[in-house]
Amino acid sequence: MSMSKSTLASTPPPLMAHSQWSPAPVLKKISPLLVFAVIAALPVPAGLAQHSWYYVAIFAAVIVGLIVEPIPAAAVGLTGLIAAAAVPQFVLYSPEQLAKPGFSATSSAVAWALSGFSNSTVWLIFAAFIFSLGYEKTGLGRRIALCLVSALGGRTLSLGYAVTFADAILAPFTPSNTARSGGTIFPVIKNLPDLYDSKPNDPSSRRIGGYLMWTAVAATCITSSMFLTGLAPNLLALELVRKTAHVELSWMRWFLAFLPVGAVLLLLTPWLIYKLYPPEVKRSPEVPAWAREELRKLGPLSRREGVLIALVVGALALWIFGTSIMEPATAAILVVSLLVLTRTVSWDDVLADKPAWNTLVWFGTLVPLAAGLVQVGVVKWLAGLLGAQLTGLPILPAMLAIVLAFFLLHYLFASVTAHVTALLPVMLSVGAAIPGMPMESLALLLCLSLGIMGIISPFATGPSPIYAGSGYLPAADYWRLGSIFGAIFLGVFLVVGVPMLVLFG
């Protein structure tokens, strides 16, 4: 496809080669080790065990490694996991645990290290990549992308809003945001950048690919908070609130409480991304006409495209209506099997899908690493520190502090479900200990933040690693954007949501 220079911004020239030695690459490679050494050498904070502090040092080194990427992200996670599992008696288990009769630190460490690969979300993420492969191999993804571009492709911003509202339409009926965004939205929009000569893992990724991918991530985080049924851990949170705080929250109560925040964020976010992470392609008036001509050349749907449509619709139906019959990850793997059995994609295609296998290893290692923080008592220790600091504060500042801590502590988790399980009962108990605390309002604020906190890191929610592995969002950009939009989302949530909740209940 050829386009005028006015349509596509030229690719930036490569950086000039430097003959002088620079310490930056060396510092990048050793920075995780330096972080580990510094933290491990510091005195252990009061209330935390020595082995827990060593584990904190390993986890911090992994996070630094994921940001600077001295080696690929999956290898960073795998290295951190092996480092902890290799010396479990020093980082994973207390002397009391090691002294128990029959306890084997080595076998327990192996079970812990491999636990991520039995996590259903990890396999749902993998299946989403294979869905994307099906769209690519059959040509259906290109066909749908061409249809979308022919209608809205004259302006990049309009494509951003199309992605956002597509997620919002699916969200009330799809409890898994990984299935919704990773398995339904991503396979389609992955085909859009190429139509504008925007390639993954290339300087041209910023032409339009980076904008579309980040918009999709942000949109699914918003809709995951907006609807009780938009995120599976929301339902778990509802049950924990009922048991811990004895508060009942209905679907409509949830929706109306977040609606002012959700409406603002859904309308502003594509535009904010357009300004803060601008695509190089802003307008391309000739592209819709070209897309219509390409659609004409494609002709009618092929048999393989028809099979893929039937399988994807079947998966979507199971995700929406069949969760009581089949877990979303099981439904996704079933469809992957059928894709191979019907020769819609070949097994060789699956084996050759490096991003899928890379992300499987990456997220499969991050899940146990993050769970280890709970296992060694770090999360409980942090929550105890928070409770001690809130003593004597007025109700509103204390409530905001609890919500802020709950949100920021998500940096320590690779799963919203794990976050809810480990922290929600603790935070509710901290709030209940403060005289006069309105528990329904606190419970709502904590629960409503679960979706939007997924924006902060490349592993914060199920779809995150899918978009992080797309090739359009470099690690440094993802972390930077996560911080910026995490602050924006939290700011709007507190500035708009809290007053509305306090004023109108």
Sequence and secondary structure as in RCSB ss.txt:
>XXXX:A:sequence
MSMSKSTLASTPPPLMAHSQWSPAPVLKKISPLLVFAVIAALPVPAGLAQHSWYYVAIFAAVIVGLIVEPIPAAA
VGLTGLIAAAAVPQFVLYSPEQLAKPGFSATSSAVAWALSGFSNSTVWLIFAAFIFSLGYEKTGLGRRIALCLVS
ALGGRTLSLGYAVTFADAILAPFTPSNTARSGGTIFPVIKNLPDLYDSKPNDPSSRRIGGYLMWTAVAATCITSS
MFLTGLAPNLLALELVRKTAHVELSWMRWFLAFLPVGAVLLLLTPWLIYKLYPPEVKRSPEVPAWAREELRKLGP
LSRREGVLIALVVGALALWIFGTSIMEPATAAILVVSLLVLTRTVSWDDVLADKPAWNTLVWFGTLVPLAAGLVQ
VGVVKWLAGLLGAQLTGLPILPAMLAIVLAFFLLHYLFASVTAHVTALLPVMLSVGAAIPGMPMESLALLLCLSL
GIMGIISPFATGPSPIYAGSGYLPAADYWRLGSIFGAIFLGVFLVVGVPMLVLFG
>XXXX:A:secstr
    TTTS           S  SHHHHHHHHHHHHHHHHHHS   TT  HHHHHHHHHHHHHHHHHHH SS HHH
HHHHHHHHHHHSHHHHT  HHHHTSTT  HHHHHHHHHHGGGG HHHHHHHHHHHHHHHHHHHSHHHHHHHHHHH
HHTTBHHHHHHHHHHHHHHHGGG S HIIIIIIIIHHHHTTTGGGGT  TTSGGGGTTHHHHHHHHHHHHHHHHH
H GGGSHHHHHHHHHHHHHT     HHHHHHHHHHHHHHHHHHHHHHHHHHS  S  B THHHHHHHHHHHHH S
  HHHHHHHHHHHHHHHHHHH TTTS HHHHHHHHHHHHHHTTSS HHHHHT HHHHHHHHHHHHHHHHHHHHHH
TTHHHHHHHHHHHHHTT  HHHHHHHHHHHHHHGGGG S HHHHHHHHHHHHHHHHHTSTT  HHHHHHHHHHHH
HHGGGSSTTSSTTHHHHHTTSSS HHHHHHHHHHHHHHHHHHIIIIIHHHHHHH 
